Amino acid sequence: MISQRLYDHWKLALLSYFGASIAQSVLSILYPRLSFSVGLASNLVLLLFFILGFLYIFSEFVRLADATDASSKRAVKRMIIGFAALFVFGVAIPNSYRIAFDAFNVTLPYDPSLHYLLVAGDLAGKLVMGLAAVFARKVGPFNISPEPERVQLMRARLGEGLEAIGIMMIILGFLIGIRVLALAAFVLIVGGAILVPIGYLVRRFWH
């Protein structure tokens, strides 16, 4: 959970988030092949501004995750959709090319127009997440203290745990899928893709 100070200064956090997101997209379009040192420096600076807003958005997601009213559910769904678009277009697809080449020496076809599609999808996901967080300020409880843990059935805990582990494995696999770690990343992704549906089936059907 984020600090109360960052939560109170949410406008500044989201402004830095939107600014970093737009700046990264513009740089990706205008300068797609920056040198390693310049690209690393610019990405680290933009990440610093981006992470403040992302932490705030995550806090809003946690605050509303268990809400039952329609407005809160809509805000949570929009955040999930935005994160899914960000992950698919900004992480999963680009890193799939690296994993395929580094792990199996396979070069996937890459049309130049795909680069612009990835940038657009990545930016759209970020904007949807940010706008959903702005909307979330108007709904749900306004304190950010964690709620007491609810009693859950063992099957629900097991299923949710497997799903969470599977999702984390998939995300980690795509994040580390570079060069010597490419094969390990591929194994993590496949393992995570297996655990997620198993966790869902356990949570849904095991009585």
N, C-alpha and C positions, 0 to 999 in steps of 0.2 A: 504494500500500500504506500502511496506517495505521501510526502509531508503535507501538513496543512498549509504551509506557506505557498507551495507550488499550486495547491488546489485553489487557494484564494486568488492567485495571480494567473488564472486560467487564460485570460485574454492574451497576455504576453506569451505564455507557453504555446498557445495555438497559432499566434502570429508567427513565431519563430518556426513552428512546424510547417505552416503553409508556405512561408518564404523559402525554407530549405527544400521543400518538395518541388516547388516550381523552379527554383534555381538549378536543382539537380537535373530536371527534365530538359531545361534549356541548354545546359552544358552538354548533356548527352546527345542532343540534336546538332548543336553547332560544332562541338568538338568530340566526335565519337571515338577518336584514337589519340587520346592524351598520353603523354609519356608516363611511365610507371610512377615516378616521383611526384609529378604534378597531379596526376590522377589520385594518388594516395592522399596527398595533402588536402586537396579539395574535398574529397570524400569524407575525410576525418572532420574537417571544419563543418561541413553540412550535416554530418551525423550528429555532432554536438548540439546543433540547433534543433535538429529533427527529433532527437531522443526526448527532449523536454516535453514537447507536445505529445509524443507517443505515450510517455508515462502517464500524462494526464488523461488521454483517451482510454488507456487501459484501466485507470482508476474508475472512470465512469462506467466502463464495461463491467467491472467487478461490482460496483455499487448497484447496478440494475440487473445483474445476471439472474437473480432469483425473483425478480419482480413479476407480478401476475397481471398487472393492468396492461391494456392494449398499447398505450403510448410508450411505456418502458420496453415492451417486447419489440415494438417497431424500431426503437433506437438501437437495441441490442442486435437485431437482425441486420440493420444497416452497417453496424460496425463489423459484424462477421463477414458480410458480403465485401465490404471494403478491404478487410484484411486478406480475404481469400484472393481478391483481384491483385492486391499488392504482392502477395506471396507467389501466385502463379506467374504473373507477368514480370515481376521484378527479381524473383529468386529462382523459382523452379525451372522455367523454360530456359533462361540463360545458362544456368548451371548444368542443365541436362546435356548441353553441347560439350561442356568441359568434361563432365563425367564420362560421356560416351567416348570421347577422344582419349582422355588420360587413362581410363580403365580398360578399354577394349580396342583402342587405336581405330575407332570408327568416326569418320567425319560426316556429320549429319548435314543435309542440304540447308543452306541459310540464305534465303532471299533478302536482298537489301531492304525491301519494304517491311520485313519482319521487325527490324530494329525500331522503326517508328511505331509499329503496333505495340511492341513491348513497352516503349516509353509512354505511350498514351494509356495503356492499360494500367501500368504502374502508377502514373499520376492520378488516374481516375479513382483507383482504389484508395490512395492517400486522401484525396479530396472527400470521398464518401465517408471515410472514417472521421475526418475532422468535422465535417458538417453534422454528422450524427452526434458527435460529442457536444457540439453547440446546442443542438436540439435537446440533448439529454439533460442540460442544465435546468430545463423547464419541467421535467417530470421526475417522479420517483422521490425517495427520501433524500434530503439534502445534507445529511451527515455522512462522513466517509469512514466512520469506525466500523470494523468488521462485525457482522451479526453473529450471534451464538451459533455454533455448529448444530445442524439438525441431525436427528437420528435417522440413519438410512439402513436399508436392508443390505445384507452381505453381498447378494448378487448385484445390487445396484452399485455398491462400492467397487466390487471386482470389475464389473463391466466398464464403469467410468474410468477406473484406473488403467485398464488395458487400452481404452480409447486414448486417454491422455498420453500414455507412454508411446503408443503408436504414432500419434501426431507429432510428439516431440522428436521421435526417431526420424520421421520424414523430414521435418524442418532442419534438424541437425545434419542429416545426410546431405541435403542440398547446400547447406551453408559451408560444410567442410569439403565438398566435392572438388578438390583441386589437386592435380598431380598425384603425389604418392598416396594421398588419402582417397583417391577417386573410387577405388574398388571397395574400400571400407564404407564409403558413403553410399555406394550402390547397394551393399548388403543392408545397411541401416534403412534405406528407403524401402526396399522390398520387405524387410521385416516389419517395419511400421505399417506398410500397406496391408500386411496380413493381420496384424494385431487390431487395427481399427475396426474392421468388420466383425472380428471375433468378439471384441468388447461390446459392440452394439448388440450382437446376437445374444450374448450372455445377459446383458442388461434387459433386453426386450423379452426374451422367451424362456430363460431358465427360471423355473419356479421351485 
